[in-house]
Amino acid sequence: MCLQSGFPMQPLGPMRAAEQACTRIMEYAPGCYTRHERSLLPEQCLTKEQSLNAITSASATHLGCEGGKLQVGGQANFVHLSDDPLATSHCFRDLAIINCYSNVTS
C-alpha cells in the first residue's frame, strides 16, 4: 500500500497521511459528526509500522525507485525527526523534521 495526497487540491504531508491511516479520523466538518462517528471504518486502521512503510518504502517502490540495504559505497536519503514515531505517543504530525539528507554516501 502506498499513501499519497490529492495535491494540489488537498495537500497532505506524508506524516499527516500516515497518522490518518492509523486513526482513520475524518477532520473535515467536525460539527457534523460526533467524535465516534468521525472514525471512518476503524477496523481498517493501519498499524504505525504499516503506515510509515506506506509513506517510505512502498512509495519509493511505487515511483520506481530502487530500494535496498545500506552498504559501503551506497547512497541513502533519510529524514531526521524530533522523536521516534514508533515509540512516541504524539501525533505523527507533531513530530518536527530536524533535517533532510539526500544522496548521502555511506
N, CA, C and O atoms as a DFTB+ gen file, in Angstrom:
424 C
 N C O
     1  1       0.843      -1.162       0.000
     2  2       0.000       0.000       0.000
     3  2       0.894       1.232       0.000
     4  3       1.889       1.294       0.722
     5  1       0.530       2.193      -0.807
     6  2       1.275       3.451      -0.921
     7  2       0.322       4.591      -0.581
     8  3      -0.775       4.672      -1.134
     9  1       0.736       5.470       0.327
    10  2      -0.093       6.623       0.681
    11  2       0.371       7.846      -0.094
    12  3       1.570       8.079      -0.251
    13  1      -0.593       8.624      -0.576
    14  2      -0.292       9.864      -1.283
    15  2      -1.392      10.863      -0.983
    16  3      -2.412      10.514      -0.389
    17  1      -1.188      12.098      -1.391
    18  2      -2.211      13.115      -1.153
    19  2      -2.866      13.496      -2.477
    20  3      -2.398      13.120      -3.552
    21  1      -3.945      14.240      -2.374
    22  2      -4.628      14.742      -3.559
    23  2      -4.110      16.112      -3.942
    24  3      -4.880      16.960      -4.392
    25  1      -2.809      16.342      -3.770
    26  2      -2.191      17.625      -4.072
    27  2      -2.446      17.978      -5.524
    28  3      -2.380      17.070      -6.352
    29  1      -2.724      19.187      -5.899
    30  2      -2.720      20.401      -5.090
    31  2      -4.078      20.720      -4.472
    32  3      -4.193      21.681      -3.711
    33  1      -5.105      19.935      -4.782
    34  2      -6.427      20.256      -4.252
    35  2      -6.512      20.013      -2.742
    36  3      -7.124      20.805      -2.026
    37  1      -5.917      18.951      -2.263
    38  2      -5.934      18.640      -0.838
    39  2      -4.524      18.274      -0.392
    40  3      -4.230      17.099      -0.175
    41  1      -3.643      19.278      -0.252
    42  2      -2.274      18.948       0.132
    43  2      -2.243      18.304       1.516
    44  3      -2.848      18.806       2.464
    45  1      -1.540      17.201       1.610
    46  2      -1.453      16.453       2.853
    47  2      -0.027      15.948       2.998
    48  3       0.440      15.157       2.178
    49  1       0.666      16.398       4.037
    50  2       2.032      15.973       4.248
    51  2       2.108      14.486       4.522
    52  3       1.128      13.899       4.980
    53  1       3.244      13.859       4.254
    54  2       3.357      12.413       4.434
    55  2       3.148      11.958       5.880
    56  3       2.557      10.902       6.103
    57  1       3.617      12.724       6.865
    58  2       3.424      12.319       8.254
    59  2       1.945      12.419       8.651
    60  3       1.452      11.614       9.440
    61  1       1.261      13.396       8.107
    62  2      -0.176      13.523       8.392
    63  2      -0.948      12.392       7.712
    64  3      -1.899      11.858       8.282
    65  1      -0.543      12.033       6.508
    66  2      -1.187      10.917       5.816
    67  2      -0.990       9.626       6.610
    68  3      -1.918       8.828       6.737
    69  1       0.211       9.421       7.142
    70  2       0.490       8.224       7.943
    71  2      -0.365       8.226       9.212
    72  3      -0.895       7.190       9.614
    73  1      -0.492       9.388       9.830
    74  2      -1.311       9.498      11.047
    75  2      -2.774       9.171      10.757
    76  3      -3.414       8.445      11.518
    77  1      -3.293       9.698       9.675
    78  2      -4.693       9.453       9.351
    79  2      -4.937       8.002       8.964
    80  3      -6.029       7.478       9.184
    81  1      -3.942       7.353       8.398
    82  2      -4.081       5.925       8.092
    83  2      -4.167       5.104       9.372
    84  3      -4.803       4.050       9.394
    85  1      -3.534       5.579      10.435
    86  2      -3.573       4.884      11.732
    87  2      -4.863       5.137      12.494
    88  3      -5.341       4.257      13.210
    89  1      -5.434       6.332      12.349
    90  2      -6.611       6.693      13.139
    91  2      -7.914       6.642      12.348
    92  3      -8.974       6.367      12.910
    93  1      -7.837       6.907      11.042
    94  2      -8.996       6.968      10.146
    95  2     -10.033       7.978      10.638
    96  3     -11.232       7.781      10.445
    97  1      -9.567       9.072      11.281
    98  2     -10.468      10.104      11.775
    99  2     -10.647      11.183      10.713
   100  3      -9.674      11.772      10.243
   101  1     -11.895      11.434      10.341
   102  2     -12.210      12.484       9.384
   103  2     -12.117      13.820      10.098
   104  3     -12.759      14.014      11.130
   105  1     -11.339      14.732       9.573
   106  2     -11.134      16.019      10.235
   107  2     -11.999      17.126       9.659
   108  3     -12.126      18.187      10.270
   109  1     -12.580      16.909       8.525
   110  2     -13.410      17.949       7.933
   111  2     -14.807      17.886       8.542
   112  3     -15.265      16.822       8.960
   113  1     -15.469      19.014       8.588
   114  2     -16.835      19.143       9.115
   115  2     -17.007      18.497      10.486
   116  3     -17.917      17.690      10.671
   117  1     -16.139      18.840      11.464
   118  2     -16.255      18.186      12.777
   119  2     -17.582      18.456      13.482
   120  3     -17.998      17.656      14.320
   121  1     -18.251      19.556      13.165
   122  2     -19.533      19.849      13.793
   123  2     -20.663      18.947      13.307
   124  3     -21.728      18.897      13.922
   125  1     -20.433      18.234      12.204
   126  2     -21.472      17.379      11.629
   127  2     -21.461      15.962      12.183
   128  3     -22.392      15.191      11.950
   129  1     -20.417      15.624      12.908
   130  2     -20.266      14.258      13.396
   131  2     -19.885      14.282      14.873
   132  3     -19.239      15.217      15.345
   133  1     -20.291      13.247      15.588
   134  2     -19.771      13.089      16.942
   135  2     -18.366      12.515      16.831
   136  3     -17.960      12.078      15.754
   137  1     -17.631      12.510      17.913
   138  2     -16.251      12.004      17.901
   139  2     -16.199      10.567      17.385
   140  3     -15.298      10.210      16.626
   141  1     -17.159       9.747      17.795
   142  2     -17.158       8.334      17.394
   143  2     -17.580       8.160      15.935
   144  3     -17.136       7.224      15.271
   145  1     -18.426       9.047      15.436
   146  2     -18.853       8.958      14.040
   147  2     -17.759       9.414      13.079
   148  3     -17.800       9.074      11.896
   149  1     -16.781      10.176      13.565
   150  2     -15.729      10.698      12.690
   151  2     -14.683       9.650      12.356
   152  3     -13.869       9.874      11.460
   153  1     -14.673       8.519      13.040
   154  2     -13.717       7.471      12.733
   155  2     -14.289       6.614      11.607
   156  3     -15.273       5.899      11.797
   157  1     -13.670       6.692      10.450
   158  2     -14.163       6.017       9.251
   159  2     -13.630       4.586       9.199
   160  3     -12.432       4.380       9.006
   161  1     -14.496       3.614       9.366
   162  2     -14.142       2.199       9.332
   163  2     -12.886       1.897      10.153
   164  3     -11.848       1.551       9.589
   165  1     -12.974       2.026      11.479
   166  2     -11.794       1.851      12.335
   167  2     -11.131       0.488      12.206
   168  3      -9.945       0.347      12.507
   169  1     -11.884      -0.523      11.759
   170  2     -11.283      -1.853      11.582
   171  2     -10.259      -1.869      10.437
   172  3      -9.498      -2.827      10.297
   173  1     -10.242      -0.823       9.634
   174  2      -9.287      -0.745       8.533
   175  2      -8.055       0.100       8.868
   176  3      -7.245       0.382       7.985
   177  1      -7.908       0.506      10.125
   178  2      -6.741       1.296      10.523
   179  2      -5.463       0.500      10.304
   180  3      -5.408      -0.702      10.565
   181  1      -4.448       1.187       9.823
   182  2      -3.132       0.575       9.685
   183  2      -2.386       0.699      11.009
   184  3      -2.691       1.572      11.821
   185  1      -1.421      -0.165      11.220
   186  2      -0.544      -0.003      12.374
   187  2       0.424       1.128      12.063
   188  3       0.535       1.553      10.913
   189  1       1.122       1.614      13.075
   190  2       2.123       2.659      12.841
   191  2       3.177       2.169      11.851
   192  3       3.589       2.911      10.959
   193  1       3.610       0.924      12.011
   194  2       4.624       0.366      11.116
   195  2       4.123       0.320       9.675
   196  3       4.853       0.684       8.753
   197  1       2.880      -0.128       9.477
   198  2       2.317      -0.206       8.130
   199  2       2.185       1.175       7.492
   200  3       2.490       1.351       6.313
   201  1       1.730       2.153       8.273
   202  2       1.536       3.480       7.693
   203  2       2.869       4.150       7.378
   204  3       2.977       4.850       6.372
   205  1       3.887       3.951       8.216
   206  2       5.203       4.521       7.906
   207  2       5.825       3.841       6.689
   208  3       6.496       4.497       5.892
   209  1       5.611       2.548       6.540
   210  2       6.087       1.851       5.344
   211  2       5.391       2.392       4.096
   212  3       6.006       2.506       3.036
   213  1       4.114       2.723       4.228
   214  2       3.348       3.213       3.083
   215  2       3.818       4.581       2.590
   216  3       3.605       4.915       1.425
   217  1       4.461       5.387       3.461
   218  2       4.960       6.693       3.013
   219  2       6.455       6.662       2.707
   220  3       7.019       7.664       2.269
   221  1       7.103       5.510       2.937
   222  2       8.551       5.426       2.683
   223  2       8.844       4.374       1.624
   224  3       8.854       4.686       0.434
   225  1       9.079       3.155       2.028
   226  2       9.474       2.085       1.109
   227  2       8.442       1.823       0.019
   228  3       8.789       1.716      -1.157
   229  1       7.181       1.719       0.407
   230  2       6.144       1.435      -0.584
   231  2       6.010       2.572      -1.592
   232  3       5.797       2.331      -2.780
   233  1       6.135       3.807      -1.117
   234  2       6.070       4.949      -2.034
   235  2       7.239       4.951      -3.001
   236  3       7.068       5.237      -4.186
   237  1       8.429       4.634      -2.503
   238  2       9.608       4.575      -3.371
   239  2       9.442       3.487      -4.428
   240  3       9.782       3.694      -5.593
   241  1       8.923       2.338      -4.027
   242  2       8.688       1.253      -4.984
   243  2       7.660       1.675      -6.020
   244  3       7.828       1.403      -7.209
   245  1       6.597       2.337      -5.579
   246  2       5.549       2.814      -6.488
   247  2       6.117       3.785      -7.524
   248  3       5.696       3.777      -8.681
   249  1       7.067       4.616      -7.110
   250  2       7.675       5.589      -8.016
   251  2       8.786       4.987      -8.874
   252  3       9.355       5.666      -9.728
   253  1       9.092       3.711      -8.643
   254  2      10.120       3.045      -9.430
   255  2      11.523       3.281      -8.911
   256  3      12.493       3.037      -9.627
   257  1      11.650       3.751      -7.681
   258  2      12.975       3.944      -7.079
   259  2      13.440       2.621      -6.501
   260  3      12.718       1.966      -5.749
   261  1      14.624       2.248      -6.854
   262  2      15.162       1.003      -6.326
   263  2      15.574       1.188      -4.882
   264  3      16.339       2.099      -4.565
   265  1      15.084       0.349      -4.019
   266  2      15.469       0.377      -2.619
   267  2      16.328      -0.819      -2.310
   268  3      16.277      -1.828      -3.014
   269  1      17.093      -0.717      -1.294
   270  2      17.938      -1.841      -0.931
   271  2      18.479      -1.653       0.452
   272  3      17.903      -0.941       1.275
   273  1      19.576      -2.288       0.699
   274  2      20.206      -2.198       2.006
   275  2      21.345      -1.200       1.954
   276  3      22.048      -1.086       0.950
   277  1      21.512      -0.491       3.036
   278  2      22.613       0.449       3.134
   279  2      23.908      -0.335       3.209
   280  3      24.056      -1.222       4.049
   281  1      24.833      -0.014       2.346
   282  2      26.106      -0.721       2.310
   283  2      27.224       0.262       2.001
   284  3      26.970       1.380       1.553
   285  1      28.439      -0.147       2.236
   286  2      29.597       0.704       1.990
   287  2      29.595       1.148       0.532
   288  3      29.468       0.333      -0.382
   289  1      29.738       2.439       0.337
   290  2      29.754       2.990      -1.016
   291  2      28.372       3.280      -1.574
   292  3      28.249       3.850      -2.658
   293  1      27.327       2.895      -0.846
   294  2      25.968       3.129      -1.301
   295  2      25.511       4.534      -0.949
   296  3      26.210       5.272      -0.256
   297  1      24.333       4.893      -1.433
   298  2      23.759       6.200      -1.135
   299  2      22.411       6.024      -0.459
   300  3      21.728       5.020      -0.661
   301  1      22.035       7.013       0.346
   302  2      20.764       6.943       1.054
   303  2      20.143       8.333       1.165
   304  3      20.841       9.347       1.181
   305  1      18.831       8.351       1.238
   306  2      18.062       9.551       1.539
   307  2      17.339       9.268       2.843
   308  3      16.743       8.203       2.999
   309  1      17.384      10.200       3.777
   310  2      16.659       9.988       5.019
   311  2      16.277      11.302       5.662
   312  3      16.794      12.365       5.320
   313  1      15.344      11.196       6.616
   314  2      14.814      12.352       7.329
   315  2      15.106      12.173       8.812
   316  3      14.873      11.102       9.373
   317  1      15.617      13.225       9.443
   318  2      15.889      13.223      10.878
   319  2      14.690      13.860      11.570
   320  3      14.431      15.051      11.394
   321  1      13.956      13.069      12.360
   322  2      12.766      13.547      13.063
   323  2      13.096      13.876      14.514
   324  3      14.112      13.425      15.044
   325  1      12.244      14.655      15.147
   326  2      12.466      15.079      16.529
   327  2      12.261      13.961      17.536
   328  3      12.717      14.071      18.674
   329  1      11.586      12.888      17.144
   330  2      11.335      11.772      18.050
   331  2      11.100      10.512      17.224
   332  3      10.872      10.585      16.016
   333  1      11.156       9.374      17.872
   334  2      10.901       8.096      17.213
   335  2       9.390       7.963      16.996
   336  3       8.640       7.897      17.970
   337  1       8.930       7.923      15.751
   338  2       7.485       7.877      15.514
   339  2       6.829       6.600      16.038
   340  3       5.630       6.598      16.320
   341  1       7.583       5.529      16.171
   342  2       7.014       4.285      16.675
   343  2       6.942       4.251      18.197
   344  3       6.112       3.541      18.764
   345  1       7.798       5.008      18.853
   346  2       7.870       4.964      20.311
   347  2       7.096       6.093      20.988
   348  3       6.801       6.009      22.181
   349  1       6.771       7.120      20.262
   350  2       6.119       8.282      20.873
   351  2       4.600       8.128      20.892
   352  3       4.021       7.429      20.060
   353  1       3.983       8.781      21.838
   354  2       2.520       8.797      21.879
   355  2       1.980      10.033      21.169
   356  3       0.766      10.202      21.052
   357  1       2.879      10.901      20.695
   358  2       2.475      12.115      19.981
   359  2       1.889      11.749      18.618
   360  3       2.145      10.673      18.078
   361  1       1.113      12.656      18.090
   362  2       0.625      12.508      16.722
   363  2       1.812      12.623      15.771
   364  3       2.751      13.375      16.032
   365  1       1.772      11.891      14.689
   366  2       2.853      11.964      13.709
   367  2       3.091      13.396      13.248
   368  3       4.234      13.820      13.080
   369  1       2.003      14.141      13.046
   370  2       2.152      15.493      12.512
   371  2       2.825      16.437      13.495
   372  3       3.295      17.506      13.102
   373  1       2.880      16.056      14.777
   374  2       3.533      16.892      15.785
   375  2       5.040      16.682      15.838
   376  3       5.745      17.423      16.522
   377  1       5.534      15.685      15.126
   378  2       6.974      15.453      15.084
   379  2       7.613      16.490      14.166
   380  3       7.145      16.722      13.052
   381  1       8.667      17.097      14.640
   382  2       9.355      18.111      13.833
   383  2      10.385      17.434      12.934
   384  3      11.029      16.461      13.327
   385  1      10.525      17.959      11.742
   386  2      11.579      17.493      10.836
   387  2      12.810      18.336      11.130
   388  3      12.825      19.543      10.889
   389  1      13.834      17.687      11.651
   390  2      15.071      18.377      12.005
   391  2      15.881      18.681      10.746
   392  3      16.377      19.794      10.573
   393  1      16.010      17.695       9.880
   394  2      16.771      17.883       8.643
   395  2      16.450      16.769       7.667
   396  3      16.016      15.690       8.070
   397  1      16.657      17.022       6.403
   398  2      16.510      16.016       5.352
   399  2      17.877      15.845       4.694
   400  3      18.586      16.818       4.438
   401  1      18.222      14.616       4.433
   402  2      19.501      14.294       3.810
   403  2      19.245      13.530       2.525
   404  3      18.452      12.588       2.499
   405  1      19.911      13.934       1.471
   406  2      19.700      13.321       0.167
   407  2      21.025      12.866      -0.437
   408  3      22.013      13.600      -0.427
   409  1      21.025      11.660      -0.957
   410  2      22.188      11.073      -1.632
   411  2      23.444      11.098      -0.750
   412  3      24.529      11.470      -1.198
   413  1      23.273      10.698       0.495
   414  2      24.382      10.606       1.429
   415  2      25.134       9.318       1.144
   416  3      24.533       8.246       1.079
   417  1      26.445       9.420       0.975
   418  2      27.279       8.240       0.703
   419  2      27.760       7.658       2.025
   420  3      28.271       8.373       2.888
   421  1      27.586       6.336       2.168
   422  2      27.992       5.676       3.407
   423  2      29.447       5.270       3.360
   424  3      29.961       4.699       4.322
